[in-house]
């Protein structure tokens, strides 16, 4: 989740084969788990390259500008040096760029096998919102969690005597797996491992599955992977979700831009339109759906593995590879010991397991909030996390994307809901992402280029809504527009104004530097695993 953004496109890839016969608990015993870990990919896209140039605006915000080298920079410099001819930017933009569903997209959506758009209704809105509410309540009640006497007798508390070279793994004495982190990556790993006959324990640091974070789009290939792991999980997700493949998606220009030579675009004109159902139909895949995060979590907890698999308030502090196929010993933050054949670190971008695996400095694990723990609970905590994260990122070898992100789930029926499921309004220094969240709700993200660690002013009687105040200026749709004179498409403000100050969350976006930036041979040759320990999800490859 890049430690920041709460909308995801789950796109699982890879495969794993049924293990037959016995195998040793050495490199072979981890093969299945590594294949599972390799199949997890959670993408919060649209981060930017590293930045160098800096500019100021009348909003007193310093914005980092992306830098590049090579031919792209040469062309950019040439363009900036050319004389600006005003009449080239005058004239009308093509009417075709304003059509939501052009003929070629309509043809795809009209195919017999394509899902047909079901117009929004009060009944469906109530059903989807109530499902999310019930899932949040179930999470807070710790349903299905490991507690009490069962916790005291858990299998992972006993260290087994395993000879050098590993033990024989059989159906009756299966591979044992500890998963660190109860976010979506960890839950899917646990479900996949259980489906292959392994014995699994999942340790989540949070005290409960907080109802934090917006709906999540599960793309067609991810649904197919989940279907292969557990058909019931697939069926429950499709039943609980809202189809987003029955409309158009794409990129729009945020404000008037272009010229007669390259093309003129008015604010809100389409740059690229695409459908997600066409490729899915060609590959025989199910249609993309969007599902509330708490609902996904509860479906996985209920149907993915036995009750009592998940243990909360259990942050893994460190581990020891016992060597020569004898498994791994885990130490929790409270001193509790746990033992298994394999450890999978799915504990987020600030992964404590990754810190140990790569030998990073103290503090690299940070607060390590997983997808289950969510993020800052209030604005005061968010301000503290913004500043602390800058220090943690340096120790954790993570890089700042150059963007801060405001996000909210607006209880609002979007004006284009019947034609558009997902769109991005692009600008030079910022952009605005929105997607249908189901139940007449819109999940939106406002990404603004500026240095890391920034915070919003505290509310005052003069300005009780500082986040809304800033966003209304950044995406101004009337008058002289934003600080750079750009008048934005009004759709951004439609969603911003439908949100409350309290519902808007802010985080800086971080990701992982390319592997080629390290000189560590271990990380170059095997960056996501070592011995009986593997990483997955944002712990391995935040984007």
C-alpha positions in Angstrom: 0.0 0.0 0.0 3.1 2.2 -0.3 2.5 3.1 3.4 0.1 5.7 2.3 -2.6 5.0 -0.2 -5.7 3.1 0.6 -6.9 2.0 -2.8 -5.5 -1.2 -4.3 -5.5 -3.1 -7.5 -4.9 -6.7 -6.3 -3.3 -8.4 -9.3 -2.1 -11.8 -8.3 0.2 -13.6 -10.7 2.4 -16.7 -10.7 1.4 -20.2 -9.9 2.3 -23.1 -7.7 2.1 -26.8 -8.2 0.7 -29.5 -5.9 3.5 -31.0 -3.9 3.5 -34.7 -4.1 5.1 -37.1 -1.8 7.6 -36.2 1.0 10.1 -33.4 0.9 12.7 -32.1 3.2 12.3 -28.9 5.2 15.2 -27.2 3.5 15.2 -25.2 0.2 12.5 -27.6 -1.1 10.2 -27.2 1.9 10.0 -23.4 1.3 9.4 -23.7 -2.4 5.6 -23.7 -2.1 5.6 -20.8 0.3 7.9 -18.8 -1.9 5.7 -19.4 -4.9 2.7 -18.2 -2.9 4.7 -15.1 -1.8 5.7 -14.4 -5.4 2.0 -14.5 -6.4 1.1 -11.6 -4.1 1.2 -8.1 -5.7 -0.6 -5.1 -4.2 -0.2 -2.0 -6.3 -0.9 1.5 -5.3 0.3 3.0 -8.5 1.1 6.3 -9.9 4.2 7.3 -7.9 6.7 9.5 -9.5 10.5 9.4 -10.0 12.9 11.1 -7.6 12.8 14.8 -7.6 15.3 17.7 -7.6 13.8 20.9 -8.9 11.7 23.0 -6.4 9.1 25.6 -7.0 6.8 27.5 -4.6 3.1 28.4 -4.9 1.0 31.1 -3.3 -0.3 28.3 -1.0 3.1 28.3 0.7 3.7 24.7 -0.4 7.1 23.8 -1.8 6.7 21.3 -4.6 9.4 18.9 -5.8 9.6 18.6 -9.6 10.5 15.3 -11.2 13.9 15.2 -12.8 15.3 13.0 -15.6 18.4 12.5 -17.7 19.1 11.4 -21.2 17.0 12.1 -24.4 13.9 12.9 -22.3 15.6 15.8 -20.6 17.1 17.0 -23.8 13.7 17.2 -25.5 12.2 18.9 -22.4 14.9 21.5 -22.4 14.4 22.1 -26.1 10.7 22.5 -25.6 11.1 25.0 -22.8 13.6 27.0 -24.9 11.2 27.4 -27.9 9.2 30.7 -28.2 5.6 30.4 -26.9 3.0 31.2 -29.6 -0.3 31.9 -28.0 -2.5 31.3 -31.0 -1.4 27.7 -31.1 -3.2 27.1 -27.8 -6.4 28.8 -29.0 -9.4 27.1 -30.5 -11.9 24.3 -29.7 -10.9 20.9 -28.5 -12.3 17.9 -30.4 -15.8 16.9 -29.3 -14.8 13.2 -29.5 -12.6 13.6 -26.4 -15.6 14.4 -24.3 -17.5 11.2 -25.0 -17.4 8.8 -22.1 -18.1 5.6 -24.0 -16.9 5.7 -27.6 -18.1 3.2 -30.2 -15.1 0.8 -29.7 -15.7 0.6 -26.0 -19.4 0.3 -26.4 -18.9 -2.7 -28.8 -16.9 -4.5 -26.1 -19.4 -3.8 -23.4 -22.2 -5.0 -25.6 -20.7 -8.5 -26.0 -23.0 -11.3 -24.8 -20.6 -12.4 -22.1 -19.9 -8.9 -20.8 -21.5 -7.9 -17.5 -24.4 -5.6 -17.9 -24.6 -2.4 -15.9 -27.1 -2.6 -13.0 -28.1 1.0 -12.3 -27.6 2.3 -8.7 -30.6 1.6 -6.4 -31.5 2.2 -2.8 -31.6 -1.5 -2.2 -28.2 -2.2 -3.5 -26.7 0.8 -1.8 -28.1 -0.3 1.6 -27.0 -3.9 1.1 -23.4 -3.0 0.3 -23.0 -0.4 3.1 -24.6 -2.8 5.6 -22.2 -5.6 4.6 -19.2 -3.3 5.2 -20.6 -2.2 8.5 -21.3 -5.7 9.7 -17.8 -6.8 8.6 -16.3 -4.0 10.7 -18.3 -5.0 13.7 -17.3 -8.6 13.4 -13.6 -7.6 13.2 -13.9 -5.4 16.3 -15.5 -8.4 18.2 -12.4 -10.5 17.3 -14.5 -13.3 15.7 -12.3 -16.1 14.6 -9.2 -14.9 16.4 -6.9 -17.0 18.5 -7.7 -16.2 22.2 -7.9 -17.9 25.6 -7.1 -21.5 26.2 -6.5 -22.3 22.5 -3.8 -19.7 22.5 -2.0 -21.2 25.4 -2.0 -24.6 23.7 -1.1 -23.4 20.2 1.1 -25.7 18.1 3.7 -23.0 17.4 4.6 -22.6 21.1 6.4 -26.0 21.1 9.9 -26.3 19.6 10.4 -29.6 17.8 13.6 -31.6 17.7 14.5 -31.6 14.0 17.7 -33.3 12.7 20.1 -31.5 10.4 18.9 -31.5 6.8 15.3 -31.1 7.8 12.4 -33.3 8.6 10.1 -35.4 6.4 6.9 -33.4 5.6 3.8 -35.5 5.1 0.0 -35.0 4.9 -0.3 -36.0 8.6 2.7 -33.9 9.6 2.6 -30.9 7.2 4.8 -28.0 6.7 4.3 -25.4 9.4 4.2 -21.7 8.4 4.1 -18.5 10.4 2.8 -15.4 8.6 3.7 -12.0 9.9 1.1 -9.4 9.2 -2.7 -9.7 8.8 -3.2 -7.4 5.9 -4.5 -8.7 2.6 -1.1 -10.2 1.5 -0.8 -12.1 4.8 -4.3 -13.3 4.7 -4.0 -14.6 1.1 -0.7 -16.3 1.9 -2.3 -18.0 5.0 -5.3 -19.1 2.9 -3.1 -20.4 0.1 -0.8 -22.3 2.5 -3.8 -23.9 4.2 -5.3 -24.9 0.9 -2.1 -26.8 0.2 -2.4 -28.7 3.4 0.1 -26.7 5.5 -0.4 -25.7 9.2 -0.5 -22.0 9.5 -0.4 -19.3 12.2 -0.9 -15.6 11.4 0.5 -13.0 13.7 -1.0 -9.5 13.4 0.4 -6.6 15.5 -2.9 -4.6 15.7 -5.2 -5.0 18.6 -8.2 -5.5 16.2 -9.0 -5.5 12.6 -9.7 -1.8 12.4 -12.3 -0.7 9.9 -9.7 1.5 8.2 -9.2 2.0 4.5 -11.3 2.2 1.4 -12.8 -0.3 -1.0 -10.3 -2.4 -3.0 -10.5 -3.3 -6.7 -9.8 -7.0 -7.3 -8.8 -7.4 -10.9 -9.7 -10.3 -13.1 -6.5 -12.2 -12.8 -6.5 -11.8 -9.0 -10.0 -13.2 -8.8 -8.9 -16.2 -10.8 -5.9 -16.8 -8.5 -8.2 -16.5 -5.5 -10.6 -18.9 -7.2 -7.8 -21.5 -7.6 -6.8 -21.0 -3.9 -10.3 -21.3 -2.5 -13.5 -21.3 -4.7 -15.6 -20.2 -1.7 -13.5 -17.1 -1.2 -13.9 -16.3 -4.8 -17.7 -16.8 -4.8 -18.1 -14.7 -1.6 -16.0 -11.8 -3.0 -17.9 -11.7 -6.3 -21.2 -11.8 -4.4 -20.1 -9.0 -2.0 -18.5 -6.8 -4.7 -19.6 -4.2 -7.1 -18.7 -4.8 -10.7 -16.5 -2.0 -12.2 -15.8 -3.7 -15.5 -19.2 -2.8 -16.9 -18.1 0.8 -17.6 -15.2 2.8 -19.0 -12.0 3.7 -17.2 -9.1 5.9 -18.2 -7.0 9.1 -18.0 -8.3 12.6 -18.4 -6.6 16.0 -18.5 -7.3 18.0 -15.4 -7.3 21.4 -17.0 -7.1 22.9 -20.5 -3.9 21.9 -22.1 -2.3 21.4 -25.5 -1.9 23.1 -28.8 -3.0 22.9 -32.4 0.0 20.8 -33.3 -0.1 18.2 -30.6 -3.8 18.4 -29.9 -6.1 20.6 -27.8 -7.8 19.3 -24.6 -10.4 21.0 -22.4 -10.5 20.3 -18.7 -12.0 16.8 -18.2 -11.3 15.6 -21.8 -10.3 12.0 -22.1 -6.7 11.2 -23.0 -7.1 7.5 -22.9 -10.2 5.3 -22.4 -10.1 1.6 -21.8 -12.3 -1.2 -20.6 -11.1 -4.0 -18.3 -13.7 -6.5 -19.4 -12.3 -7.0 -23.0 -9.0 -8.6 -21.9 -10.8 -10.6 -19.2 -13.2 -12.1 -21.7 -10.4 -12.9 -24.1 -8.6 -14.8 -21.3 -11.7 -16.4 -19.9 -11.4 -14.4 -16.6 -14.1 -13.1 -14.3 -15.0 -9.4 -14.3 -13.2 -6.9 -12.0 -15.1 -6.1 -8.8 -14.6 -3.6 -5.9 -15.1 -4.8 -2.3 -14.8 -3.1 1.0 -11.5 -3.9 2.9 -13.2 -5.2 6.1 -15.4 -7.4 4.0 -12.4 -8.9 2.2 -10.7 -9.5 5.5 -13.7 -11.2 7.1 -14.2 -13.4 4.1 -10.6 -14.6 4.2 -10.7 -15.1 7.9 -13.9 -17.0 7.8 -13.3 -19.2 4.7 -9.5 -19.2 4.2 -8.3 -21.2 7.2 -9.5 -22.7 10.5 -10.8 -20.5 13.3 -8.0 -19.5 15.6 -5.4 -19.1 12.9 -5.0 -15.3 13.5 -3.5 -14.0 16.7 -3.7 -10.3 17.3 -1.4 -8.0 19.4 1.5 -10.1 18.1 4.2 -8.1 16.4 7.2 -10.1 15.4 10.3 -8.4 16.8 13.0 -10.7 15.5 13.6 -14.2 14.2 16.5 -16.8 14.2 17.1 -19.1 11.3 17.9 -22.4 13.1 19.9 -23.5 10.1 20.3 -26.7 8.1 16.6 -27.2 7.5 15.6 -27.0 11.2 13.2 -24.1 10.7 12.9 -20.7 12.3 12.4 -19.4 15.9 10.4 -16.2 16.2 10.3 -13.7 19.1 7.3 -11.5 19.5 7.5 -8.0 20.9 6.2 -9.2 24.3 8.8 -12.0 24.5 6.6 -14.9 23.4 8.5 -17.5 21.3 7.1 -19.3 18.3 8.5 -22.0 16.1 7.8 -23.1 12.5 9.4 -24.5 9.4 8.9 -21.3 7.4 8.3 -17.6 8.2 6.6 -15.3 5.6 6.9 -11.5 6.3 3.8 -9.8 5.0 4.1 -7.0 7.6 3.9 -4.0 5.2 6.3 -1.5 3.8 8.0 -0.9 7.2 8.4 -4.7 7.7 10.2 -5.8 10.8 10.9 -9.2 9.1 12.5 -7.4 6.2 14.6 -5.3 8.7 16.0 -8.5 10.1 16.4 -10.3 6.7 18.4 -7.4 5.2 20.2 -6.4 8.4 18.9 -2.9 8.4 19.4 -0.3 11.2 17.4 -0.1 14.3 14.2 1.8 13.6 13.8 0.5 10.1 10.8 -1.5 11.2 9.1 1.7 12.4 5.5 1.4 13.5 5.1 -1.3 10.8 1.4 -0.7 10.5 0.0 -3.5 8.3 -3.1 -3.4 6.2 -5.0 -4.7 9.2 -3.8 -2.0 11.5 -4.6 0.7 9.0 -3.0 4.0 9.7 -3.3 7.1 11.8 -6.5 7.2 13.8 -6.8 11.0 14.0 -5.1 14.1 12.6 -2.8 14.5 15.7 -1.4 11.0 15.2 -1.1 11.6 11.4 1.1 14.7 12.0 3.4 12.6 14.2 3.6 9.8 11.7 4.4 12.1 8.9 7.5 13.4 10.6 8.5 10.0 12.1 8.2 8.3 8.7 10.9 10.5 7.1 13.4 9.1 9.6 12.1 5.5 9.4 12.3 5.6 5.6 16.0 6.5 5.6 16.8 3.6 7.9 14.5 1.2 6.0 16.0 2.0 2.6 12.7 3.2 1.3 12.4 6.3 -1.0 9.9 9.1 -1.0 7.8 9.2 -4.2 7.6 13.0 -4.2 3.9 13.0 -3.5 1.7 13.4 -0.5 -1.8 11.9 -0.7 -5.2 13.0 0.6 -7.8 10.3 0.5 -11.4 9.8 1.5 -14.4 7.6 0.8 -17.2 10.0 -0.1 -20.8 8.9 0.5 -21.9 10.3 -2.8 -23.5 9.2 -6.1 -21.1 10.5 -8.7 -22.5 12.5 -11.6 -20.8 10.1 -14.1 -21.4 6.8 -12.2 -23.4 5.1 -14.9 -20.6 5.5 -17.5 -17.3 5.7 -15.6 -15.9 3.4 -12.9 -12.4 4.7 -12.6 -10.6 7.9 -13.8 -7.5 10.0 -13.2 -7.5 13.8 -13.7 -3.8 14.5 -14.7 -1.9 17.7 -13.9 1.7 18.8 -13.9 2.2 19.0 -10.1 -0.8 17.0 -8.9 -3.5 14.6 -10.0 -6.9 13.4 -8.8 -7.9 9.7 -8.8 -11.4 8.4 -8.3 -13.1 5.0 -8.4 -16.5 3.6 -7.8 -16.5 2.2 -4.2 -19.9 0.6 -4.5 -23.0 1.5 -2.6 -23.1 5.0 -4.0 -19.7 5.9 -2.7 -16.6 7.3 -4.4 -13.1 6.5 -3.2 -10.8 9.4 -4.2 -7.2 10.4 -3.9 -5.6 13.8 -4.4 -1.9 13.5 -5.0 0.2 16.6 -4.7 3.9 16.9 -5.3 5.7 18.3 -2.3 8.5 17.3 0.2 8.0 14.5 2.7 6.9 15.2 6.3 4.5 18.0 5.6 1.4 18.4 7.8 -1.8 20.4 7.6 -2.5 23.3 10.0 -4.6 22.5 13.0 -8.3 23.6 12.8 -9.0 27.1 14.1 -12.2 29.2 14.4 -11.2 31.1 11.3 -10.5 27.8 9.4 -12.2 24.8 11.0 -11.5 22.6 7.9 -7.9 23.2 6.8 -7.6 20.0 4.6 -10.8 20.9 2.7 -9.6 24.5 2.4 -6.4 23.5 0.8 -7.9 20.9 -1.5 -10.5 23.4 -2.7 -7.7 25.8 -3.7 -5.5 23.1 -5.3 -8.4 21.9 -7.5 -10.2 25.2 -8.0 -12.7 24.9 -10.9 -13.7 28.6 -11.2 -12.2 32.0 -11.5 -8.4 32.1 -11.9 -8.1 28.4 -10.9 -5.2 27.1 -8.7 -1.9 28.8 -7.8 -0.6 28.2 -11.3 -3.7 29.6 -13.1 -5.1 26.2 -14.0 -8.9 25.8 -13.8 -9.6 22.2 -13.0 -12.4 19.9 -14.2 -15.2 20.4 -11.5 -15.5 16.6 -10.9 -12.6 16.7 -8.4 -14.4 19.3 -6.3 -17.6 17.4 -6.6 -16.1 14.6 -4.6 -14.0 16.7 -2.3 -17.0 18.8 -1.3 -19.0 15.5 -0.7 -16.4 14.5 2.0 -16.1 15.6 5.6 -12.8 17.0 7.1 -12.7 14.1 9.5 -12.9 11.5 6.7 -10.0 12.9 4.7 -6.7 11.1 5.6 -3.3 12.3 4.5 -0.1 10.3 4.1 3.2 10.7 2.2 3.8 8.0 -0.4 6.9 5.8 -0.2 8.0 2.9 -2.3 11.0 0.6 -2.8 14.1 1.6 -4.7 15.0 -0.6 -7.7 17.1 -3.6 -6.7 20.0 -2.4 -8.9 20.6 0.5 -6.5 22.0 -1.9 -3.9 25.5 -3.4 -3.8 24.5 -6.1 -1.3 25.1 -9.5 -3.2 22.4 -11.2 -1.0 19.7 -8.6 -1.9 20.7 -8.6 -5.6 20.6 -12.4 -5.9 17.6 -13.2 -3.6 16.0 -10.0 -2.3 12.8 -11.5 -1.1 14.0 -14.7 0.6 16.8 -16.3 2.6 16.7 -19.8 3.9 13.3 -20.5 5.6 12.2 -16.8 5.5 10.4 -15.0 2.6 8.8 -11.6 2.1 5.6 -10.8 0.2 3.3 -7.9 -0.5 4.6 -4.4 0.4 7.3 -5.9 2.6 8.9 -7.2 -0.6 7.9 -4.8 -3.4 6.0 -1.6 -2.5 5.0 0.4 -5.7 
